[in-house]
């Protein structure tokens, strides 16, 4: 009693992912190289995480990125490249979900 205490909450994977990707996604929304690279990295990340909550957080980011790509990319070829990575990410998420 009378001892000071420090309570620290640890960020979740979802918090870290959102912090790391949201500003880049928002700022780079009309840049095909930036958005496609985000999709690539999220696809790679799906192979590293093992729990459903983390995969759901990745899926949320992937969906938001793809929505921005379809809305802001002027070139159909860039949209198609993004769709290819989107499919790979979704397939990887499904595969990891089924193995858990």
C-alpha positions, 0 to 999 in steps of 0.5 A: 500500500502506498507504493506507486504503480505503473500500468502499461498496456502493450499494443496489439498486432492490430494496433501496430499494423494499423499504425505502420500501414494506415498513414502510408496507405492514405498518403500513397493512395494514388501511387501504384508503386507504393500501394502495390508494395504494401500489398506485397509486404502484407502478403509476406506478413500473412506467412509469419502470423499464426493467429486469427486476429492478426490475419483479420487485421491484415485482411482489413488493411489489404481490403482498404488498400485494394479499395483505394487502388480501384478508386485512385489508380488511373491506369488499368494495368496498375489496377490489375497488378494490385488485384493480382497481389490482392488475390495472393494476399487473400489466398494466403490468408485463407490458407493460413486460416485453414491451417490454424 
